[in-house]
Amino acid sequence: MKPPLSLNTFLGNPRAVEILKRAIEQDRLPHAMIFAGPAGVGKCTLALLVAQSLNCLSPDKSIACGDCPPCRRIMAVIESRHLECLSLKGEGFCGSCANCRIRTKRHPDIWLIEPEKTTIGIDQVRELINEIAFQPLEARYRVVILDPAEQMRIEAHNSLLKTLEEPPSRTVIILVTTNPYVLLETIRSRSRLLQFGEIPGERIERHLIEKQGRPAEEARLAAALCGGSLSAALEFDAKEYLELRRQALQFIALILKGGKFAEASALAAQVSKEKQSFQLWIESVMTLLQDIYYAGLAAERVGQRDLLEDLKRLALAVPRSSLVSVIQAIGKLKGELKVNVNRQVALEALFLSLTQNPAR
């Protein structure tokens, strides 16, 4: 039987989880926290599990039972995060379909504030401030989660700052972000920063096999390509990936064999359209480059065995020093793409830098 989601079964970032468990046990949880780290590692889910532990009627130390009424209603917040109304298809909520019924079970004192369209606006924060001026309706602790907090408008930042300066009793505010330094310094100084890292690939692979029932080969590929993000691994589509992998291998071949810029530019335009699929594509490029490197040295270390002969041919096409330069350049590009650079232009510039001035 699958164990209930709890602080004990949370995947990854054990140090952050242990800090939270100890703070809850000792009743020393800060009134304001920042959960900062890569996307898809479960920061918001962990914030909701903290809310569950704070409000469980039958906790075992810091671990919620998962079965009492507050636990079930907070779990409904987790379950409903990405649910669309089955009747209105994302255009609102009818209140009566299966997904809407899950939403109606959510705990009234657990606030999950997410962007309306693209930003968290001043009206959302003002509504929150008006609400937390009063004691919680049912919970021992009201928990407010803003995710992603970096998408607050500046006036929302300023409004929230006033609340953090005079924090209300029995209220915990958690700001979830991939970049804490986008938040006002005055907000950061009044909050406890908890840093998260990527989840190790072997842990994600084991989770996909044991908890999700994924085939071993698909789980291995998903774990290798998800960049340490469990949510990306859970959304991994093997059929979609094969097409992305084909495009990634084509781009690598153009670089290693000094192909035409027009071909590289057309491919860059094609793969840059969708941000989400582009992230998987760039991870595929990096994984294929690593396999090409090992194909020329130790073939048993190649992960994508079905491409072994193609990878060997590419490994023989260039000196190893050139391949290392390409791997380093792709790694640098991955870092640059975490800010809002133009993806197509970045790929074209990378292609030109590697083909016009190759490190032979």
ABEGO torsion letter per residue (X at the ends): XBBBBBAAABBEGAAAAAAAAAAAAAGABBABBBBBEBBGAGAAAAAAAAAAAAABABBBEABBAGABAAAAAAAAAAAAAABBBAAAGGAEBAGABAAAAAAAABBAABBBBBBBGABBBAAAAAAAAAAAABBBAABABBBBBBOBAAABBAAAAAAAAAAAABBBBGBBBBBBBABAAABBAAAAAABBBBBBBBBBAAAAAAAAAAAAGBBAAAAAAAAAAAGGBAAAAAABBAAAAAAAAAAAAAAAAAAAAGBBAAAAAAAAAAAAABAAAAAAAAAAAAAAAAAAAAAAABAAABABAAAAAAAAAAAAABBAAAAAAAAAAAAAAAAAAABBBBAAAAAAAAAAAAAABBBX
